[in-house]
Every structure is written in C-alpha cells, then in structure tokens.
C-alpha cells in the first residue's frame, strides 16, 4: 500500500514534524525506558458467514453495511419534478430565443450609421439573458438532493430569464 507523507489521516508512516505527538513511547526516537512497548492485540475474529436464506428471499445485509446516501443515492420521482417541468417550459423558449438571435441581424439592415442604439443594446443584452437562463436550468438539474429548497428557485429563475429573453426579442426597438 502506498503511503502519503503529508501527515495525518492519509496513511503516513511517521508523524508530521509540524504537529508533535506527546511523549508516550510511540515515536521513532522513543527509548525502551520511556514507556511501555506497543503490543499487538489478539487477532480479529473471523468475519461471520451470511445467514442461510429462504427460497425466494434475498440475503440479509451485513449489520455494518454502508448504505448509499447524499449525491450517490438515486433521485426520487418528486425530486425530479421541478427540473423536468422547468426543462419542458424553458426548452421551447430558449429555442425561440436562439432563433430570434440568429435572425436579429436582419433588423439592422435599415439602420443608419448613427442610429439604432436601442436596437444594438437589446441585441447585446439578449444573448446574455438567454445564457443565464441556460445556466440556471443546468443548475436546477445539478443541485444535490440535500439542497431541495434551492431547486425550485433555480427553476423559476431559469423560466423568468427565458421569458425575459424572448420578450426582449419580440419587442425589439425597430428603426423607423
């Protein structure tokens, strides 16, 4: 087994010099008269065998079995409701916003060199708003299960940003 020499809790063989240990006779420079020598204890008992199972029943888990918790556990159906709903509502809005973004340069064809400042400003803000909606929607999916209260807030924020982006494109200040 490879050991890490950086210090405690990482499998280090010798103590960290920055954190000295109390003199209990366990250090590398301990003399035989500084304390009782370390003795190995009795061997550990053998691991118990699985109990016999009845036909059709799975075996019982070990009493010290580690069960999955936190982000490793699968999502429950009610935890996935908000991201799915926000995705269903935001995806068409983001697609419409992207289509308007691609067509918006056509609105600048009739602009004079000094005119259309409001149109250019709206065309600069809209991609940022749509990108914010996409980031919030991705965050709604990525939030861990233990932050279940944050998920609806991210979903509502994504929906609001997508609606704002589409609204800004639909109501572009067109030149006269």
N, C-alpha and C positions, 0 to 999 in steps of 0.2 A: 504494500500500500504506500503510495506516495504521500509524503507529509508536507505541510506548508510551514515555512519557518517564520511567518509573520506574527505569530502569537497565539493567544488563547482561542479555544473553540474551533481551531482549524486543523487539528491533528499535529500540532507542533511537538517535537520530542523534548526540547528543552525550554525552560521558562523564558519569557520575554524579559530582557535586562531592564527595560524601562519600568516594569512593574514587578519589583522584587517580592518574593514569597517570604512568609515568616520562617524563621529557622526552626524547622521541625524534623530535620534529619533526612529530608527527601530530596534535597537539591543535589546537583552534580558534585559540589565541593563538600559534602557532608562527611564528617569523620565518624568512625564507629562509636565514639563516645558521645555524640551529640544527640542521640535519641534512639528509640527502638528501631530495629531494622524492619523494613517492609516485608510482610509475609504474604504469600499467595494464599487465598482462602480455599475452601473446598470447591471442587468442580461444580459447575452449574448442573442442575438436574436436567435430564433429557427432555426434549420437547414432547408434550403429550400427543398421542395419535388422534386423528379425527375420530369422533364417535361414529359408530355404525349408523347407517341411515336406513330409514324405512323405504320401501319401494315407492318411487314417485316423489319423494321429498328431497330437496337439496340438503347438503350437509350444513350443520350449524356453523356460524362463523366463529373464529377464534375469539376468546374473551377479550383479547387485547388488540383486536383488529382495528386498523385505522380506516375510517370511512371518509369518502371524499366530501369536502366542504369548500365553501368560498367559490372562487372562479373556476375550480375544476369540476364542480357539480353541473349537471345539465340544467338548462333553464326550464322553469315550469311554464305551462301554457299561459298563465296570467301575466307572467313577467315579460313575455314576448309580444303581448297585445299592443302596447304603446309603440314600439319600434315598427311593427308591421303596419299599424294604422297610419303612422306618420309617413312611412315609405309609400303607401298606397296614395296618400294625399299629396305628398311632395314630389314624387317622381314625375307625374304629368306636368306639374307647374315648372319644375326645373327643365323639362324637355321643351316646353313652350318658351321659357325664358332663353334657353340656348338657341332656339330657332330665331327668336326676335333679335338676339345678339348677333347672329350671323347676317341677318337682313338689315340691321340698323345702319350700316354704312351707306346703304342706298338712300337713306333720308338726307344725307349730307350733299347730295348731288346739286341741289339748287341753292346751296349756301354761298354767300359772298365771302370774300377773304376776311372781312372784319365781323361778320355776323355769326349767328347760331351758337353763341356762347352757352346758352342754357341747354341746347341740344348736345353739345360736346360734353358738358358737365354730367348730364344724365347718362350719356354713353360711357363715361368713365366710372360712375358710381355703380351702375347696374351689374357689371361682372363681379365686382367685389361683394355685392349683396347676395348674388346667386352662389358665389363660392362660400360665403358664410353659411348659407342655408345647407349646402352640401356637407360642410364640416360639422355643423350641428346635427345633421341627420346621421352622419357616421358616428358622432359621439353618442347619439342615442342608442346605437347598437353596441358600442364599445364599453359603455358604463358597466362596471361589475355589478353582480347581483346585490351586493350589500348596500349599494347606493341607489336603491329602488326609488327613492323620492326625487332624485335628480333626473331620472329618465323622462318623466312627463314634461319637465321644464325644458329639457333639450329638444324634445319633440315639438312643443308649442313654439319654441324659438325658431326651429327649422321651418315650420309651417308659416310663421309670420314673415320670416326673411324671404321665403319663396314667393309668398303673395305680394310682398313689397316689390321684389324684383320684377315680377310680371306686371304689376300696376305701373311701375315707372316706365316700362317699355310700351305699354298700351297707351299711356298718356304722355308720350314724348312731346316736348315743345317744338312742334314742327315750324319750319320757316314760313313766312308769309309769301 
